[in-house]
Amino acid sequence: MAESPSTIESVRKWVVEHKLRAVGCLWLSGIGSSIAYNWSRPNMKTSVKIIHARLHAQALTLAALAGAAVVEYYDRSTSGSKVDKYANQFLAHPQKD
């Protein structure tokens, strides 16, 4: 019988297939939770609350992009397709005119 993939492997595969969707969902959840947190603090102006929410979401997006890059690097280093090998060979020996 074939083993079912682990949860981490399933998440990794989904992130590889849906990179932008994963980053977008993380951004939306980050800005939503940051706005909810900032709105619970009554002594701040509305403009400051929005600025803080944007900054938190921006930091979370950068972290998500870095995580997606790590997943992509790991996926490419373990799979090693022929197309990548051809591209590396072509880039290693540029043609001279």
N, C-alpha and C positions, 0 to 999 in steps of 0.2 A: 504494500500500500504506500501511496505517496504521502509524505508528511505535509500538513498545511503550513504555509509560511507564517513566521512569527509576526507579532503585532508591529514590531519595529521595522521589519522587512516590508510589511504591507504599507506602512506609513511612508517609508523611503521611496517605494515604487510610486505611490500616489503623488508625492512631491516632485519626483522626476518627471512624471507625465503632466502635471498641472502646476508648474512653477509660478506663473503669474497669478493664478487663482489662489494659491496658497498665500502668497505675499499680500494680495488684495484682501483676503479674508482676515489675515492677521492685522492688517492696517485698520480695517473697519472695526474689528473687535477692540483694538488698542485705543482708537480715538473714542469709541463709545464708552469704554470703561473709564478712560481718563476724564471725559466730560462728566460722567456720573460721579466720579470721585471729586472733581473740582466743584461741582454744583452742591455737594454736601458741605462745603466750606463757605459759610455765609459772609465772612469778612473780606472777600475778594471782589473786585469789580468784574463785570461780565467780560470785558475785553481781555483781562488778565487770565480769566478762566479758559477762554478760547485759545489764547496764545499758549498756555501751558498744555492744553490738550493736543494742540498741533505739534508742539515740541516732543511730547511723549510719543505720539504716533510716529513722528519722523524717526526717532531713535529706535523704536520697535521695528519700523520698516527696514532700516539699515541692518539691524540684527537679523531680520528674516532674509534679506538679500544675501548676507554673508552665509547664513545657514544653507540657503539654496545653492550657493556657489560651492560650499563644501560637499553637499550631496552630489552635485554635478561632477565635481572633480573625482570623488570616490567612485561614482558610477562609470566614468570614462576610464579610470585607471584599472578597474576590475574587468571591464568588458573588452576593450581594445579592438574595435572593429577595423575592417580593412580600409574603410574610407578614411579613418583617422591616420592610419599608417601611410596611405598615399599622400594625404595633405601634409604630414610631417616630412615626407621624403621630398615633396615638391618645394616646401618652404626652406628646407635645409640646403638646396642647391638652386639658387636663383639663376635664371637665364641672363646672360649678358648680351646686350645688343651691339 
